[in-house]
């Protein structure tokens, strides 16, 4: 649960330059298409620790502001995943955010097991904590400016 309305949370998702701030494992955003997050647009990133960092891109597959964003996240040669962010309003000023992530191609898809699922679950919990920090900080900043 994030203490901000869906649009406030979606605004963070819509700012591709912030992904390395809240997506666990993304260490650097190299470029973001001007049309992000429209379908087909890409964000170019680096993931993983140096010197093992991998450069790849993620592509928007579906975008329904402020309720849903679906991304094909690339991390080749490890593979790619389909990531679905779903935002549901809870009252006037809160949002339930769900992340669904499934490996779609490559070696990561082949080695899926309970341990990997647990690690992915913990990673996504931390990702949601970071997303909440940014979304609620923006909400507080806007309130202070009013």
URHU-V225989 format. One record per pair of residues at least 4 apart in sequence whose C-alpha atoms are under 6 Angstrom apart, sorted by the first residue. I is the first residue (numbers start at 1). J is the second residue. If there is no record, write none. Layout:
BEGIN
i;j
I;J
I;J
END
This chain:
BEGIN
i;j
1;95
1;96
2;94
2;95
2;132
3;94
4;93
4;94
4;136
5;93
5;94
5;95
6;10
6;66
6;89
6;95
7;11
7;66
9;135
10;66
14;37
19;23
20;26
20;27
20;28
22;127
22;130
22;131
23;127
24;127
25;47
25;48
26;46
26;47
27;46
27;47
28;45
28;46
29;44
29;45
30;44
30;45
31;43
31;44
32;43
33;41
33;42
36;41
39;60
39;61
39;62
40;59
40;60
41;59
41;60
42;58
42;59
43;57
43;58
44;56
44;57
45;55
45;56
45;57
46;54
46;55
47;53
47;54
48;53
49;53
56;74
56;75
57;74
58;72
58;73
58;74
59;71
59;72
60;70
60;71
61;70
61;71
62;69
62;70
63;68
63;69
64;68
67;86
67;87
68;85
68;86
69;84
69;85
70;83
70;84
71;82
71;83
72;81
72;82
73;80
73;81
74;80
75;79
75;80
78;106
78;107
78;108
79;105
79;106
79;107
79;108
80;103
80;104
80;105
81;102
81;103
81;104
82;101
82;102
83;100
83;101
84;99
84;100
85;98
85;99
86;97
86;98
87;96
87;97
88;95
88;96
89;95
90;94
90;95
103;109
105;109
132;136
133;137
END
